[in-house]
Amino acid sequence: MKHDPALNPSALRQRAAAHRAMALAALRADSSLSVRLKRYNAAMARALEGGAL
């Protein structure tokens, strides 16, 4: 039986950490506040989807 690597808890934590890093980068980007906030919220939503914090 082959296991899906996406179901690996370690991989989920790494993916969530990557999305949190992208969210923080979105806040520091050189764009308007509303655009930065939208990007941050979208990245954090993806990070939370994995259920790993």
SVG drawing of the C-alpha trace seen along z (x, -y; Angstrom):
<svg xmlns="http://www.w3.org/2000/svg" viewBox="-9 -51 18 53">
<polyline fill="none" stroke="black" stroke-width="0.4" points="0.0,0.0 1.5,-3.3 1.1,-6.3 0.3,-9.8 3.1,-12.1 0.6,-14.9 -0.9,-13.1 2.4,-13.0 2.0,-15.2 5.6,-16.5 4.9,-17.5 1.7,-19.3 3.6,-21.2 6.3,-22.2 3.7,-23.3 1.8,-25.4 5.1,-27.0 5.8,-27.9 2.4,-29.5 2.9,-31.4 6.2,-32.7 4.5,-33.7 1.8,-35.5 4.5,-37.5 6.2,-38.3 2.9,-39.6 2.8,-42.1 6.2,-43.4 5.6,-43.7 5.8,-47.0 2.1,-47.4 -1.0,-49.0 -2.2,-48.1 -5.4,-46.5 -3.5,-44.3 -1.0,-43.3 -3.8,-42.4 -5.7,-40.3 -2.5,-38.4 -1.7,-37.9 -5.3,-36.6 -5.2,-34.2 -1.8,-32.8 -2.9,-32.3 -6.1,-30.6 -4.0,-28.1 -1.7,-27.6 -4.7,-26.9 -6.3,-24.5 -3.7,-21.9 -4.6,-22.1 -1.0,-22.5 0.0,-25.4"/>
</svg>
